[in-house]
């Protein structure tokens, strides 16, 4: 969002509690507190990883899409006053996705919160173990009941795991059935 002047945007302050990964293993967000998602473009991944740590208090300037508790960050100020500003990808360069090997993965658990893209579009869910489940926006609406907080799911797909977390691009997803109620 290099065309927006961050000095004229509202500020949100909070403590970073978890990083969020895209399906290529790049940071594309974090949580402030337990539930407020901050989204930023993956071309800021290296800067955020270098200057922000879990437990750091940060200030975010950005826009809030309607109907979701998330902020699309335009600028962030770290605990030591360093500014990370989205000036867009390098001049004329399109952001190159990380060259990582994605492998078959699966995860199961309770959906802690839904994850959104910069315009507030549903893009996945965060499980209680910290795994990010990612789906393309066109598929997310069909999977709404699987990505809703409180849903118990099992997902399969291809993903990555690194020091910041784990992300799976969902190929299949199912509800978990409690063994006690399965026989009823």
C-alpha positions as MATLAB code, in Angstrom:
seq = 'XXXXXXXXXXXXXXXXXXXXXXXXXXXXXXXXXXXXXXXXXXXXXXXXXXXXXXXXXXXXXXXXXXXXXXXXXXXXXXXXXXXXXXXXXXXXXXXXXXXXXXXXXXXXXXXXXXXXXXXXXXXXXXXXXXXXXXXXXXXXXXXXXXXXXXXXXXXXXXXXXXXXXXXXXXXXXXXXXXXXXXXX';
ca = [
       0.000    0.000    0.000;
       2.748    2.354   -0.967;
       0.315    5.071   -2.076;
      -1.239    5.563    1.375;
       0.416    8.017    3.781;
       0.660    6.073    7.062;
       0.878    9.256    9.154;
      -2.838    9.816    8.508;
      -3.983    6.355    9.559;
      -5.173    5.325   13.020;
      -2.708    3.591   15.333;
      -3.221    0.271   17.066;
      -0.792   -0.818   19.760;
      -0.325   -4.276   21.161;
       1.955   -7.160   21.943;
       2.893   -9.658   19.223;
       1.818  -13.109   20.408;
       2.171  -15.221   17.246;
       3.491  -14.927   13.704;
       1.342  -16.062   10.764;
       2.838  -17.797    7.724;
       1.611  -17.949    4.162;
       1.769  -21.277    2.255;
       5.310  -20.408    1.072;
       6.659  -20.097    4.615;
       6.887  -16.292    4.563;
       5.529  -14.117    7.330;
       2.386  -12.321    6.200;
       0.977  -11.341    9.549;
       0.965  -11.624   13.292;
      -1.483  -11.546   16.153;
      -1.701   -8.661   18.571;
      -2.935  -10.079   21.860;
      -5.021  -13.197   21.466;
      -7.222  -12.379   18.500;
      -6.432   -9.236   16.479;
      -4.855  -10.223   13.173;
      -2.422   -7.835   11.511;
      -1.833   -8.615    7.840;
       1.130   -7.321    5.839;
       2.446   -8.234    2.380;
       5.076  -10.974    2.199;
       7.670   -8.583    0.736;
       7.921   -7.210    4.312;
       8.547  -10.692    5.744;
      12.322  -10.355    6.127;
      12.129   -6.931    7.768;
       9.468   -8.047   10.227;
      11.392  -11.238   11.045;
      14.559   -9.200   11.658;
      13.097   -6.446   13.829;
      10.015   -7.900   15.549;
       9.899  -10.797   18.018;
       7.154  -12.592   19.896;
       6.464  -10.558   23.032;
       7.426   -7.227   21.441;
       5.098   -4.275   21.799;
       4.460   -2.678   18.379;
       2.403    0.127   16.893;
       0.564   -0.594   13.660;
      -0.921    1.953   11.260;
      -3.288    0.488    8.733;
      -6.796    0.082    7.447;
      -9.529   -2.099    8.919;
     -11.775   -3.932    6.471;
     -15.476   -3.998    7.297;
     -16.785   -6.875    9.360;
     -13.510   -8.483   10.481;
     -11.183   -7.920   13.424;
      -7.995   -7.388   11.469;
      -5.777   -4.597   10.249;
      -4.095   -4.422    6.856;
      -0.819   -2.827    7.922;
       0.677    0.053    5.984;
       3.367    0.787    8.591;
       4.655   -0.706   11.829;
       6.836    0.802   14.525;
       8.941   -1.640   16.521;
       9.659   -1.444   20.241;
      12.938    0.392   19.539;
      11.281    2.937   17.220;
      12.254    1.383   13.870;
       9.709    2.088   11.111;
       8.710   -0.716    8.728;
       6.687    0.869    5.919;
       4.985   -0.843    3.001;
       6.433    1.083    0.072;
       5.471   -1.752   -2.261;
       7.876   -4.321   -3.722;
      11.223   -3.072   -5.010;
      10.891   -0.767   -8.016;
       9.419   -2.771  -10.861;
      10.212   -6.079   -9.179;
       7.369   -8.402   -8.455;
       7.782  -10.147   -5.116;
       9.316  -13.576   -5.614;
       7.752  -16.257   -3.492;
      10.124  -18.048   -1.150;
      11.800  -21.037   -2.748;
      10.950  -23.665   -0.153;
      10.040  -27.268   -0.500;
       6.499  -27.860    0.621;
       5.791  -31.335    1.872;
       2.714  -33.387    2.670;
       1.329  -32.399    6.063;
      -1.757  -32.799    8.142;
      -3.096  -31.128   11.235;
      -6.079  -31.400   13.493;
      -7.553  -29.350   16.273;
      -9.946  -26.596   17.176;
     -10.128  -23.484   15.015;
      -9.010  -20.595   17.205;
      -9.772  -17.855   14.713;
     -10.451  -17.251   11.046;
      -7.635  -15.681    8.988;
      -8.238  -12.920    6.473;
      -6.490  -11.278    3.528;
      -5.828   -7.540    3.230;
      -9.336   -6.725    2.004;
     -11.012   -8.772    4.729;
     -11.545  -11.825    2.540;
     -11.532  -15.182    4.339;
      -8.291  -17.050    3.625;
      -8.068  -19.749    6.249;
      -7.932  -20.458    9.951;
      -5.541  -20.667   12.862;
      -5.702  -23.890   14.858;
      -5.214  -24.055   18.614;
      -1.726  -25.568   18.114;
      -0.662  -22.508   16.051;
      -0.898  -24.124   12.607;
      -2.186  -21.816    9.869;
      -4.590  -23.497    7.465;
      -4.688  -21.567    4.190;
      -7.229  -21.798    1.387;
      -7.663  -19.714   -1.766;
     -10.282  -16.950   -1.391;
     -12.550  -18.541   -4.023;
     -12.713  -21.777   -1.972;
     -13.018  -20.177    1.462;
     -16.728  -19.381    1.279;
     -17.538  -23.027    0.527;
     -15.485  -24.036    3.588;
     -16.944  -21.429    5.926;
     -18.197  -23.920    8.530;
     -14.747  -25.594    8.693;
     -12.907  -22.284    9.185;
     -15.178  -20.843   11.875;
     -13.851  -20.426   15.418;
     -14.814  -23.416   17.554;
     -14.925  -25.909   14.669;
     -12.902  -29.099   15.216;
     -11.196  -30.085   11.984;
      -8.604  -32.337   10.424;
      -6.843  -30.965    7.327;
      -4.458  -32.421    4.764;
      -2.332  -30.633    2.197;
       1.133  -29.393    1.388;
       2.901  -27.106    3.760;
       5.965  -25.682    5.382;
       7.350  -25.511    8.879;
      10.041  -23.109   10.038;
      11.139  -21.258   13.160;
       8.118  -18.954   12.905;
       5.443  -21.647   12.687;
       3.655  -24.017   10.374;
       1.325  -23.394    7.438;
      -0.643  -25.884    5.358;
      -2.290  -25.134    2.037;
      -5.456  -27.184    2.498;
      -6.320  -29.791   -0.122;
      -8.844  -31.708    2.010;
     -10.598  -30.869    5.263;
     -13.078  -32.709    7.479;
     -14.842  -32.178   10.781;
     -13.456  -34.149   13.715;
     -16.086  -36.321   15.325;
     -15.941  -36.864   19.077;
     -15.466  -40.583   19.713;
     -18.123  -40.507   22.482;
     -20.845  -39.100   20.202;
     -19.861  -41.093   17.095;
     -21.913  -44.102   18.204;
     -25.098  -42.185   18.977;
];
